[in-house]
Amino acid sequence: MSLSLLCLIIIMKVFIGQILACGPAEYLTAGECCPRCLAGSRVKTDCTEFRSTSCLPCTDGTYMNHPTGLKQCLTCANCDAGSGLQIKTSCTSTSNTVCQPLEGFYCMDPTEDGCVKALKHTSCQPGQYIRQKGTALRDTECTDCSDGTFSDGTFTSCQPHTQCESLKLQLIKPGTDSADAECGKQSSNAIAIVTVGILVPFY
């Protein structure tokens, strides 16, 4: 084994030894194991041979959710309405903001306890019905109406076209996938036909 490789191994062992020598409540800096600052605070000055770590509380808009050796607190998340979000739980010195989708939105980028980005629920089009209503976790599902039924896009099921004949009415306008059939009274047409039949011989 070459001398350079041997030196490298020794250096690595010493370095690893220094890291492992620090306990879970300590952090390594400049070869020293310093006590971590508590959650909700940050390091102001590292410890020395003569004094312990100096800590400062996190200021508004920042937090630290675990004991730390960092000199800056973490920035609180912003629940931006432009990203379809609103505050579920406000940020504290020891916990980040938790965001949730606005009403009518669903989460596109979920985290363990919140959401980073949300999108507006899909609006079903005329000729479609709402198969599955949107929630905070999933989009609305739309399905096309089958023949003989209709929906304006807001129905939870397609409705059958009105059968004018069964109601003893005349079909004025056939139904489509987005609108019902239009019916009219047959009696007015019958009277008109009779009237014309009576008047014709006099001409």
FENCOR-V581579 format. One record per backbone hydrogen bond with DSSP energy under -0.5 kcal/mol. CO is the residue of the C=O (numbers start at 1). NH is the residue of the N-H. Records with the same first field share a line. If there is no record, write none. Layout:
# FENCOR-V581579
CO: NH / NH
This chain:
# FENCOR-V581579
2: 6
3: 7
4: 8
5: 9
6: 10
7: 11
8: 12
9: 13
10: 14
11: 15
12: 16
13: 17
14: 18
15: 19
16: 20
17: 21
18: 22
19: 22
23: 26
25: 36
27: 34
29: 32
32: 29 / 34
34: 27
37: 68
38: 41
40: 58
42: 56
45: 54
51: 48
54: 44 / 45
56: 42
59: 62
61: 76
63: 74
64: 40
68: 37
70: 43
74: 63
77: 79
78: 80
80: 83 / 85
81: 84
83: 118
84: 102
86: 100
89: 98
92: 95
93: 64
95: 92
97: 99
98: 88 / 89
99: 115
100: 86
102: 105
104: 121
106: 119
109: 116
114: 111
117: 108 / 109
119: 106
122: 124
125: 128
127: 145
128: 153
129: 131 / 143
132: 141
136: 107
138: 135
141: 131 / 132
143: 129
146: 149
148: 161
150: 159
151: 127
155: 130
159: 150
162: 164
163: 167
164: 167 / 169
165: 168
168: 186
170: 172 / 184
173: 182
177: 151
179: 176
182: 172 / 173
184: 170
186: 190
187: 191
188: 192
189: 193
190: 194
191: 195
192: 196
193: 197
194: 198
195: 199
196: 200
197: 201
199: 202
200: 203
